[in-house]
Amino acid sequence: MITRYTLVASLTVAASSLMLLSPASALEIAQAQPTQTQPDASGTSAPISDQKIEAFAVAYLQVDKVRQEYSTKIGATTDEAAKAKLQNEASQEMVKAVETAPNMSVEEYTTILKAAQSDPALAQKVQEKLQTSTPQQPQQQ
């Protein structure tokens, strides 16, 4: 149970990092998302395939790697202009990490991220993929 909340918190941080580091990048992401991701006739979103969850996990790990790298740099910088520049670079690198991930677009990444935040079953599937993609990390419970 705690694992699910940890995942949701981690995903929220990644989404926030991706979308809030730079208003320009958030705008680019918003513009890249067509309104096609609407619920189907039953009022639920279409199920997300295991392949897309796997692709999301790969992209998520790349985004998190960029976030960690730039968090260290930003934390070590005292000049506000330099911080802003690093935040912009980080945002661009995170978007690039998603775009270069196999079988994943920024739109799909954001859709899966939001879906995992509201769907415990999907969050669990994503958590499992992340754990199998990073066996060196201990499982948090």
N, C-alpha and C positions, 0 to 999 in steps of 0.2 A: 504494500500500500504506500509506504513512504517512498519506495523506488519510483512509483508513478509520479508523485508530487515532485521528486527531485528532477525527473525527466522534464516535466512541464516547466519547472523553474529554469532548467538549463536551456530548454528550447526558447523560452521567453527571453532570456538574456541574449541568446544568439539572434533572435528576431529583432530585439531592441538594438543590438549592436549593428545589425545589418541595416536597419531602417532609420535609426536615430543618430548615427555618427555624423551623417551629412544630410541636410535637408534636400540637397540636389539629388543625391542617390535615392532617397525615399521617393522623390518625385519621379525619377526614372523608373523605379520599380512599380509605382502606382500606374504610370502610363503604360508600362509593359503588360499590365494585367488586364486582359479583356474581361468583359462581364459574362463570359461563357461559363464560369464556374458556379452556376446556379443550381439549386437543388432540383432533383428530378420530380416527376409528377406526384410521387408519394410524399414529397416534402423532405426527403433525406438526400444527402449528397451521394454521388456514385461511389461505390467502394474503391479503395486504392489498392492496386495490385501489389503483390509481394516484390515484383521487380522495381516498382516505383519507390517502395519503402526502402529497398536496398540502395537504390540510386540516391534517395534522400539521405540515408545514413552516410554514404560516401561524401556527399556534398556538405552535410552538417559537420563532419569531422574536419574537412578542409576549412570551412568557415570558422570553426572553433580554433583551429591552429592559427589562422590569421588574427583572430580576436586576441588570443593570448599573446602573440608576438607584438601586436601594436599596443596592447594594454600596458605592457612593460615599458615600451618606448614612451608612450604618452605619460605614464606615471613618473618617469625619470626626467621629464621636461618641465621646466618652470615658465618658459616663455609662452604666453597665450597664443601668439601668432603661430609659433611652431607647433603647439598642441593642435590648433585648428587644422593646420596643414596635415599633420599626422592622422587626425581623425578622418579627414577627407580621403587620404591615401588608403586608410584601413577600410573605409566603406567601399571604395572602388575595388580593392583587392578581394573583399568578401563577395561582392557581386561577381567579379571575375571567377572566383573559386566555384561559385554555383554554376555559372555559365559554362565552365570548362569540365564540370563533372559529367560523366557519361550518362546519357538518358535523363537529364534533369535541366529544367529551365528555371529561371527566377520565379516565374509564375507558379510552376508546380511546387517548387520549394516552399514558397509562402503559403500556398493552399494546404499542403501537407502539414506544415508547421501549425497553422491555425486549426486544422482539423484535429491534430494530436492534442492540442490544448483543450479541446472540448469533448473528445472521444477517448475514454479510458482504455478501450480495447485497442484502438489504433496507437495510443501512447505506449501501451505494453509491447505491441509489435515493433515499434520504432526502437524502444529500449532494448529489446532482444537483439535487433540488428546491430545496434551500436555496441552492445557487449560482445557480439561475435566478431565485429570488425576491430575491436580493441581488447584482445584477450589479456594484455598486460595490465589492464586497469582492474583493481579489485571491485567486486560487485558491492554496491552500497545498499544497505537495507535499514 
